[in-house]
Amino acid sequence: MAKTKAKGKVNQKSQRMRRGKHRGVKLYAGQTAEPGNIIVRQLGSKFHAGPGTKMGRDFTIYADRRGIVKFENKRDNKLVCVY
């Protein structure tokens, strides 16, 4: 005989099935960026904001001016720039 009574299955679908966060690079090197365009969505500062870009509170890097996106390495930091 069972020690506990049958209770039925708990619905755990809402805990398993989660929507993605849509992170990653949105504009690649060589593409044109308008002011306010999101270039990189990230968790933490894997990429740093260079000239022509700014970083939001959630580490999102967006274009500050119109230009062409370029990725650079400077002192062990990956910079995202808009020239």
PDB file as gemmi writes it, atoms N, CA and C in Angstrom:
CRYST1    1.000    1.000    1.000  90.00  90.00  90.00 P 1                      
ATOM      1  N   MET A   1       0.834  -1.183   0.000  1.00  0.00           N  
ATOM      2  CA  MET A   1       0.000   0.000   0.000  1.00  0.00           C  
ATOM      3  C   MET A   1       0.882   1.251   0.000  1.00  0.00           C  
ATOM      4  N   ALA A   2       0.428   2.253  -0.712  1.00  0.00           N  
ATOM      5  CA  ALA A   2       1.224   3.480  -0.843  1.00  0.00           C  
ATOM      6  C   ALA A   2       1.240   4.248   0.470  1.00  0.00           C  
ATOM      7  N   LYS A   3       2.386   4.854   0.729  1.00  0.00           N  
ATOM      8  CA  LYS A   3       2.525   5.608   1.977  1.00  0.00           C  
ATOM      9  C   LYS A   3       1.796   6.945   1.897  1.00  0.00           C  
ATOM     10  N   THR A   4       1.882   7.597   0.712  1.00  0.00           N  
ATOM     11  CA  THR A   4       1.179   8.874   0.538  1.00  0.00           C  
ATOM     12  C   THR A   4       0.035   8.687  -0.446  1.00  0.00           C  
ATOM     13  N   LYS A   5      -0.981   9.505  -0.309  1.00  0.00           N  
ATOM     14  CA  LYS A   5      -2.143   9.412  -1.186  1.00  0.00           C  
ATOM     15  C   LYS A   5      -1.817  10.048  -2.537  1.00  0.00           C  
ATOM     16  N   ALA A   6      -2.500   9.615  -3.549  1.00  0.00           N  
ATOM     17  CA  ALA A   6      -2.286  10.156  -4.893  1.00  0.00           C  
ATOM     18  C   ALA A   6      -2.759  11.608  -4.939  1.00  0.00           C  
ATOM     19  N   LYS A   7      -1.909  12.471  -5.494  1.00  0.00           N  
ATOM     20  CA  LYS A   7      -2.232  13.900  -5.518  1.00  0.00           C  
ATOM     21  C   LYS A   7      -2.430  14.424  -6.934  1.00  0.00           C  
ATOM     22  N   GLY A   8      -2.002  13.688  -7.915  1.00  0.00           N  
ATOM     23  CA  GLY A   8      -2.081  14.187  -9.282  1.00  0.00           C  
ATOM     24  C   GLY A   8      -0.787  14.886  -9.670  1.00  0.00           C  
ATOM     25  N   LYS A   9      -0.626  15.105 -10.949  1.00  0.00           N  
ATOM     26  CA  LYS A   9       0.614  15.689 -11.475  1.00  0.00           C  
ATOM     27  C   LYS A   9       0.567  17.212 -11.346  1.00  0.00           C  
ATOM     28  N   VAL A  10       1.682  17.770 -10.913  1.00  0.00           N  
ATOM     29  CA  VAL A  10       1.794  19.228 -10.813  1.00  0.00           C  
ATOM     30  C   VAL A  10       2.163  19.757 -12.200  1.00  0.00           C  
ATOM     31  N   ASN A  11       1.514  20.820 -12.603  1.00  0.00           N  
ATOM     32  CA  ASN A  11       1.783  21.396 -13.913  1.00  0.00           C  
ATOM     33  C   ASN A  11       3.090  22.197 -13.857  1.00  0.00           C  
ATOM     34  N   GLN A  12       4.148  21.656 -14.449  1.00  0.00           N  
ATOM     35  CA  GLN A  12       5.459  22.311 -14.416  1.00  0.00           C  
ATOM     36  C   GLN A  12       5.838  22.871 -15.782  1.00  0.00           C  
ATOM     37  N   LYS A  13       4.889  22.945 -16.666  1.00  0.00           N  
ATOM     38  CA  LYS A  13       5.197  23.428 -18.009  1.00  0.00           C  
ATOM     39  C   LYS A  13       5.675  24.877 -17.980  1.00  0.00           C  
ATOM     40  N   SER A  14       5.110  25.686 -17.110  1.00  0.00           N  
ATOM     41  CA  SER A  14       5.511  27.090 -17.039  1.00  0.00           C  
ATOM     42  C   SER A  14       6.942  27.235 -16.509  1.00  0.00           C  
ATOM     43  N   GLN A  15       7.432  26.271 -15.755  1.00  0.00           N  
ATOM     44  CA  GLN A  15       8.793  26.341 -15.243  1.00  0.00           C  
ATOM     45  C   GLN A  15       9.800  25.809 -16.247  1.00  0.00           C  
ATOM     46  N   ARG A  16       9.406  24.836 -17.057  1.00  0.00           N  
ATOM     47  CA  ARG A  16      10.326  24.253 -18.043  1.00  0.00           C  
ATOM     48  C   ARG A  16      10.440  25.104 -19.293  1.00  0.00           C  
ATOM     49  N   MET A  17       9.305  25.502 -19.829  1.00  0.00           N  
ATOM     50  CA  MET A  17       9.274  26.181 -21.118  1.00  0.00           C  
ATOM     51  C   MET A  17       9.426  27.687 -20.906  1.00  0.00           C  
ATOM     52  N   ARG A  18      10.649  28.170 -21.107  1.00  0.00           N  
ATOM     53  CA  ARG A  18      10.901  29.596 -20.957  1.00  0.00           C  
ATOM     54  C   ARG A  18      11.322  30.180 -22.289  1.00  0.00           C  
ATOM     55  N   ARG A  19      10.978  31.406 -22.487  1.00  0.00           N  
ATOM     56  CA  ARG A  19      11.335  32.093 -23.712  1.00  0.00           C  
ATOM     57  C   ARG A  19      12.797  32.514 -23.664  1.00  0.00           C  
ATOM     58  N   GLY A  20      13.484  32.522 -24.806  1.00  0.00           N  
ATOM     59  CA  GLY A  20      14.873  32.946 -24.867  1.00  0.00           C  
ATOM     60  C   GLY A  20      15.011  34.435 -24.627  1.00  0.00           C  
ATOM     61  N   LYS A  21      16.198  34.867 -24.249  1.00  0.00           N  
ATOM     62  CA  LYS A  21      16.428  36.271 -23.927  1.00  0.00           C  
ATOM     63  C   LYS A  21      16.830  37.101 -25.146  1.00  0.00           C  
ATOM     64  N   HIS A  22      17.061  36.461 -26.276  1.00  0.00           N  
ATOM     65  CA  HIS A  22      17.417  37.137 -27.528  1.00  0.00           C  
ATOM     66  C   HIS A  22      18.680  37.971 -27.383  1.00  0.00           C  
ATOM     67  N   ARG A  23      19.696  37.390 -26.764  1.00  0.00           N  
ATOM     68  CA  ARG A  23      20.967  38.083 -26.614  1.00  0.00           C  
ATOM     69  C   ARG A  23      21.857  37.806 -27.814  1.00  0.00           C  
ATOM     70  N   GLY A  24      22.916  38.592 -27.940  1.00  0.00           N  
ATOM     71  CA  GLY A  24      23.881  38.376 -29.009  1.00  0.00           C  
ATOM     72  C   GLY A  24      24.148  39.643 -29.797  1.00  0.00           C  
ATOM     73  N   VAL A  25      24.933  39.497 -30.841  1.00  0.00           N  
ATOM     74  CA  VAL A  25      25.298  40.620 -31.701  1.00  0.00           C  
ATOM     75  C   VAL A  25      24.171  40.839 -32.692  1.00  0.00           C  
ATOM     76  N   LYS A  26      23.665  42.069 -32.775  1.00  0.00           N  
ATOM     77  CA  LYS A  26      22.553  42.398 -33.658  1.00  0.00           C  
ATOM     78  C   LYS A  26      23.042  43.053 -34.947  1.00  0.00           C  
ATOM     79  N   LEU A  27      24.076  43.876 -34.864  1.00  0.00           N  
ATOM     80  CA  LEU A  27      24.686  44.482 -36.049  1.00  0.00           C  
ATOM     81  C   LEU A  27      26.142  44.051 -36.103  1.00  0.00           C  
ATOM     82  N   TYR A  28      26.568  43.540 -37.241  1.00  0.00           N  
ATOM     83  CA  TYR A  28      27.925  43.023 -37.385  1.00  0.00           C  
ATOM     84  C   TYR A  28      28.834  44.068 -38.003  1.00  0.00           C  
ATOM     85  N   ALA A  29      30.133  43.785 -38.032  1.00  0.00           N  
ATOM     86  CA  ALA A  29      31.130  44.710 -38.565  1.00  0.00           C  
ATOM     87  C   ALA A  29      30.844  44.982 -40.033  1.00  0.00           C  
ATOM     88  N   GLY A  30      30.915  46.257 -40.395  1.00  0.00           N  
ATOM     89  CA  GLY A  30      30.673  46.661 -41.772  1.00  0.00           C  
ATOM     90  C   GLY A  30      29.255  47.113 -42.034  1.00  0.00           C  
ATOM     91  N   GLN A  31      28.343  46.844 -41.122  1.00  0.00           N  
ATOM     92  CA  GLN A  31      26.961  47.276 -41.302  1.00  0.00           C  
ATOM     93  C   GLN A  31      26.801  48.702 -40.797  1.00  0.00           C  
ATOM     94  N   THR A  32      25.837  49.424 -41.359  1.00  0.00           N  
ATOM     95  CA  THR A  32      25.605  50.808 -40.950  1.00  0.00           C  
ATOM     96  C   THR A  32      24.653  50.836 -39.760  1.00  0.00           C  
ATOM     97  N   ALA A  33      24.920  51.769 -38.860  1.00  0.00           N  
ATOM     98  CA  ALA A  33      24.111  51.917 -37.650  1.00  0.00           C  
ATOM     99  C   ALA A  33      23.551  53.323 -37.584  1.00  0.00           C  
ATOM    100  N   GLU A  34      22.296  53.410 -37.221  1.00  0.00           N  
ATOM    101  CA  GLU A  34      21.639  54.691 -36.972  1.00  0.00           C  
ATOM    102  C   GLU A  34      21.696  54.972 -35.470  1.00  0.00           C  
ATOM    103  N   PRO A  35      21.577  56.232 -35.056  1.00  0.00           N  
ATOM    104  CA  PRO A  35      21.570  56.524 -33.617  1.00  0.00           C  
ATOM    105  C   PRO A  35      20.432  55.805 -32.903  1.00  0.00           C  
ATOM    106  N   GLY A  36      20.758  55.077 -31.854  1.00  0.00           N  
ATOM    107  CA  GLY A  36      19.771  54.332 -31.079  1.00  0.00           C  
ATOM    108  C   GLY A  36      19.661  52.872 -31.456  1.00  0.00           C  
ATOM    109  N   ASN A  37      20.301  52.467 -32.544  1.00  0.00           N  
ATOM    110  CA  ASN A  37      20.262  51.054 -32.928  1.00  0.00           C  
ATOM    111  C   ASN A  37      21.033  50.204 -31.933  1.00  0.00           C  
ATOM    112  N   ILE A  38      20.454  49.071 -31.547  1.00  0.00           N  
ATOM    113  CA  ILE A  38      21.128  48.146 -30.642  1.00  0.00           C  
ATOM    114  C   ILE A  38      22.138  47.342 -31.448  1.00  0.00           C  
ATOM    115  N   ILE A  39      23.378  47.316 -30.955  1.00  0.00           N  
ATOM    116  CA  ILE A  39      24.440  46.581 -31.643  1.00  0.00           C  
ATOM    117  C   ILE A  39      24.668  45.239 -30.957  1.00  0.00           C  
ATOM    118  N   VAL A  40      24.777  45.233 -29.621  1.00  0.00           N  
ATOM    119  CA  VAL A  40      25.028  43.990 -28.875  1.00  0.00           C  
ATOM    120  C   VAL A  40      24.113  43.947 -27.663  1.00  0.00           C  
ATOM    121  N   ARG A  41      23.442  42.796 -27.473  1.00  0.00           N  
ATOM    122  CA  ARG A  41      22.709  42.502 -26.243  1.00  0.00           C  
ATOM    123  C   ARG A  41      23.519  41.448 -25.514  1.00  0.00           C  
ATOM    124  N   GLN A  42      23.865  41.699 -24.251  1.00  0.00           N  
ATOM    125  CA  GLN A  42      24.772  40.783 -23.562  1.00  0.00           C  
ATOM    126  C   GLN A  42      24.469  40.727 -22.074  1.00  0.00           C  
ATOM    127  N   LEU A  43      25.015  39.705 -21.431  1.00  0.00           N  
ATOM    128  CA  LEU A  43      24.910  39.540 -19.987  1.00  0.00           C  
ATOM    129  C   LEU A  43      26.303  39.796 -19.430  1.00  0.00           C  
ATOM    130  N   GLY A  44      26.510  40.923 -18.784  1.00  0.00           N  
ATOM    131  CA  GLY A  44      27.846  41.322 -18.363  1.00  0.00           C  
ATOM    132  C   GLY A  44      28.526  42.073 -19.492  1.00  0.00           C  
ATOM    133  N   SER A  45      29.727  42.555 -19.236  1.00  0.00           N  
ATOM    134  CA  SER A  45      30.413  43.379 -20.237  1.00  0.00           C  
ATOM    135  C   SER A  45      31.456  42.565 -20.990  1.00  0.00           C  
ATOM    136  N   LYS A  46      30.997  41.649 -21.842  1.00  0.00           N  
ATOM    137  CA  LYS A  46      31.907  40.910 -22.709  1.00  0.00           C  
ATOM    138  C   LYS A  46      32.479  41.854 -23.763  1.00  0.00           C  
ATOM    139  N   PHE A  47      31.628  42.715 -24.319  1.00  0.00           N  
ATOM    140  CA  PHE A  47      32.044  43.775 -25.219  1.00  0.00           C  
ATOM    141  C   PHE A  47      31.947  45.094 -24.471  1.00  0.00           C  
ATOM    142  N   HIS A  48      32.855  46.019 -24.772  1.00  0.00           N  
ATOM    143  CA  HIS A  48      32.860  47.335 -24.143  1.00  0.00           C  
ATOM    144  C   HIS A  48      32.507  48.394 -25.177  1.00  0.00           C  
ATOM    145  N   ALA A  49      31.945  49.495 -24.722  1.00  0.00           N  
ATOM    146  CA  ALA A  49      31.537  50.566 -25.617  1.00  0.00           C  
ATOM    147  C   ALA A  49      32.745  51.400 -26.017  1.00  0.00           C  
ATOM    148  N   GLY A  50      32.949  51.550 -27.308  1.00  0.00           N  
ATOM    149  CA  GLY A  50      34.027  52.370 -27.836  1.00  0.00           C  
ATOM    150  C   GLY A  50      33.487  53.699 -28.325  1.00  0.00           C  
ATOM    151  N   PRO A  51      34.243  54.383 -29.172  1.00  0.00           N  
ATOM    152  CA  PRO A  51      33.768  55.667 -29.696  1.00  0.00           C  
ATOM    153  C   PRO A  51      32.531  55.483 -30.580  1.00  0.00           C  
ATOM    154  N   GLY A  52      31.562  56.346 -30.381  1.00  0.00           N  
ATOM    155  CA  GLY A  52      30.332  56.289 -31.165  1.00  0.00           C  
ATOM    156  C   GLY A  52      29.277  55.370 -30.591  1.00  0.00           C  
ATOM    157  N   THR A  53      29.552  54.746 -29.436  1.00  0.00           N  
ATOM    158  CA  THR A  53      28.576  53.850 -28.813  1.00  0.00           C  
ATOM    159  C   THR A  53      28.448  54.177 -27.328  1.00  0.00           C  
ATOM    160  N   LYS A  54      27.344  53.712 -26.749  1.00  0.00           N  
ATOM    161  CA  LYS A  54      27.126  53.852 -25.306  1.00  0.00           C  
ATOM    162  C   LYS A  54      26.591  52.536 -24.770  1.00  0.00           C  
ATOM    163  N   MET A  55      26.773  52.329 -23.456  1.00  0.00           N  
ATOM    164  CA  MET A  55      26.309  51.109 -22.811  1.00  0.00           C  
ATOM    165  C   MET A  55      25.153  51.436 -21.873  1.00  0.00           C  
ATOM    166  N   GLY A  56      24.078  50.648 -21.993  1.00  0.00           N  
ATOM    167  CA  GLY A  56      22.916  50.826 -21.142  1.00  0.00           C  
ATOM    168  C   GLY A  56      23.084  50.145 -19.799  1.00  0.00           C  
ATOM    169  N   ARG A  57      22.051  50.233 -18.953  1.00  0.00           N  
ATOM    170  CA  ARG A  57      22.110  49.638 -17.616  1.00  0.00           C  
ATOM    171  C   ARG A  57      22.217  48.130 -17.646  1.00  0.00           C  
ATOM    172  N   ASP A  58      21.608  47.509 -18.654  1.00  0.00           N  
ATOM    173  CA  ASP A  58      21.644  46.044 -18.766  1.00  0.00           C  
ATOM    174  C   ASP A  58      22.761  45.583 -19.703  1.00  0.00           C  
ATOM    175  N   PHE A  59      23.820  46.384 -19.844  1.00  0.00           N  
ATOM    176  CA  PHE A  59      25.013  46.090 -20.657  1.00  0.00           C  
ATOM    177  C   PHE A  59      24.716  46.035 -22.153  1.00  0.00           C  
ATOM    178  N   THR A  60      23.588  46.575 -22.581  1.00  0.00           N  
ATOM    179  CA  THR A  60      23.284  46.663 -23.998  1.00  0.00           C  
ATOM    180  C   THR A  60      24.108  47.785 -24.612  1.00  0.00           C  
ATOM    181  N   ILE A  61      24.778  47.502 -25.721  1.00  0.00           N  
ATOM    182  CA  ILE A  61      25.563  48.526 -26.414  1.00  0.00           C  
ATOM    183  C   ILE A  61      24.748  49.012 -27.603  1.00  0.00           C  
ATOM    184  N   TYR A  62      24.574  50.330 -27.690  1.00  0.00           N  
ATOM    185  CA  TYR A  62      23.801  50.907 -28.775  1.00  0.00           C  
ATOM    186  C   TYR A  62      24.575  52.051 -29.416  1.00  0.00           C  
ATOM    187  N   ALA A  63      24.191  52.365 -30.645  1.00  0.00           N  
ATOM    188  CA  ALA A  63      24.890  53.390 -31.416  1.00  0.00           C  
ATOM    189  C   ALA A  63      24.511  54.779 -30.914  1.00  0.00           C  
ATOM    190  N   ASP A  64      25.503  55.642 -30.826  1.00  0.00           N  
ATOM    191  CA  ASP A  64      25.304  57.018 -30.394  1.00  0.00           C  
ATOM    192  C   ASP A  64      25.226  57.960 -31.593  1.00  0.00           C  
ATOM    193  N   ARG A  65      25.800  57.528 -32.708  1.00  0.00           N  
ATOM    194  CA  ARG A  65      25.777  58.340 -33.919  1.00  0.00           C  
ATOM    195  C   ARG A  65      25.683  57.426 -35.142  1.00  0.00           C  
ATOM    196  N   ARG A  66      25.493  58.036 -36.289  1.00  0.00           N  
ATOM    197  CA  ARG A  66      25.378  57.282 -37.541  1.00  0.00           C  
ATOM    198  C   ARG A  66      26.763  56.922 -38.056  1.00  0.00           C  
ATOM    199  N   GLY A  67      26.916  55.687 -38.512  1.00  0.00           N  
ATOM    200  CA  GLY A  67      28.207  55.274 -39.044  1.00  0.00           C  
ATOM    201  C   GLY A  67      28.264  53.782 -39.291  1.00  0.00           C  
ATOM    202  N   ILE A  68      29.487  53.287 -39.463  1.00  0.00           N  
ATOM    203  CA  ILE A  68      29.725  51.876 -39.748  1.00  0.00           C  
ATOM    204  C   ILE A  68      30.264  51.199 -38.497  1.00  0.00           C  
ATOM    205  N   VAL A  69      29.723  50.033 -38.178  1.00  0.00           N  
ATOM    206  CA  VAL A  69      30.106  49.287 -36.975  1.00  0.00           C  
ATOM    207  C   VAL A  69      31.462  48.622 -37.202  1.00  0.00           C  
ATOM    208  N   LYS A  70      32.307  48.693 -36.173  1.00  0.00           N  
ATOM    209  CA  LYS A  70      33.618  48.056 -36.233  1.00  0.00           C  
ATOM    210  C   LYS A  70      33.932  47.472 -34.861  1.00  0.00           C  
ATOM    211  N   PHE A  71      34.500  46.263 -34.835  1.00  0.00           N  
ATOM    212  CA  PHE A  71      34.915  45.605 -33.598  1.00  0.00           C  
ATOM    213  C   PHE A  71      36.423  45.671 -33.502  1.00  0.00           C  
ATOM    214  N   GLU A  72      36.938  46.119 -32.341  1.00  0.00           N  
ATOM    215  CA  GLU A  72      38.377  46.276 -32.148  1.00  0.00           C  
ATOM    216  C   GLU A  72      38.804  45.599 -30.854  1.00  0.00           C  
ATOM    217  N   ASN A  73      40.103  45.264 -30.787  1.00  0.00           N  
ATOM    218  CA  ASN A  73      40.702  44.749 -29.556  1.00  0.00           C  
ATOM    219  C   ASN A  73      41.686  45.788 -29.047  1.00  0.00           C  
ATOM    220  N   LYS A  74      41.509  46.185 -27.782  1.00  0.00           N  
ATOM    221  CA  LYS A  74      42.407  47.166 -27.193  1.00  0.00           C  
ATOM    222  C   LYS A  74      42.650  46.783 -25.731  1.00  0.00           C  
ATOM    223  N   ARG A  75      43.876  46.433 -25.398  1.00  0.00           N  
ATOM    224  CA  ARG A  75      44.267  46.062 -24.029  1.00  0.00           C  
ATOM    225  C   ARG A  75      43.361  44.976 -23.453  1.00  0.00           C  
ATOM    226  N   ASP A  76      43.252  43.862 -24.128  1.00  0.00           N  
ATOM    227  CA  ASP A  76      42.458  42.704 -23.695  1.00  0.00           C  
ATOM    228  C   ASP A  76      40.968  43.006 -23.551  1.00  0.00           C  
ATOM    229  N   ASN A  77      40.501  44.086 -24.165  1.00  0.00           N  
ATOM    230  CA  ASN A  77      39.076  44.402 -24.176  1.00  0.00           C  
ATOM    231  C   ASN A  77      38.565  44.388 -25.604  1.00  0.00           C  
ATOM    232  N   LYS A  78      37.386  43.833 -25.797  1.00  0.00           N  
ATOM    233  CA  LYS A  78      36.744  43.878 -27.108  1.00  0.00           C  
ATOM    234  C   LYS A  78      35.885  45.130 -27.152  1.00  0.00           C  
ATOM    235  N   LEU A  79      36.208  46.026 -28.049  1.00  0.00           N  
ATOM    236  CA  LEU A  79      35.476  47.288 -28.181  1.00  0.00           C  
ATOM    237  C   LEU A  79      34.536  47.228 -29.372  1.00  0.00           C  
ATOM    238  N   VAL A  80      33.393  47.842 -29.213  1.00  0.00           N  
ATOM    239  CA  VAL A  80      32.466  48.020 -30.316  1.00  0.00           C  
ATOM    240  C   VAL A  80      32.455  49.513 -30.634  1.00  0.00           C  
ATOM    241  N   CYS A  81      32.773  49.849 -31.875  1.00  0.00           N  
ATOM    242  CA  CYS A  81      32.891  51.253 -32.277  1.00  0.00           C  
ATOM    243  C   CYS A  81      31.985  51.531 -33.459  1.00  0.00           C  
ATOM    244  N   VAL A  82      31.584  52.803 -33.598  1.00  0.00           N  
ATOM    245  CA  VAL A  82      30.845  53.269 -34.771  1.00  0.00           C  
ATOM    246  C   VAL A  82      31.602  54.448 -35.337  1.00  0.00           C  
ATOM    247  N   TYR A  83      32.099  54.301 -36.570  1.00  0.00           N  
ATOM    248  CA  TYR A  83      32.865  55.359 -37.236  1.00  0.00           C  
ATOM    249  C   TYR A  83      32.092  55.886 -38.431  1.00  0.00           C  
TER     250      TYR A  83                                                      
END                                                                             
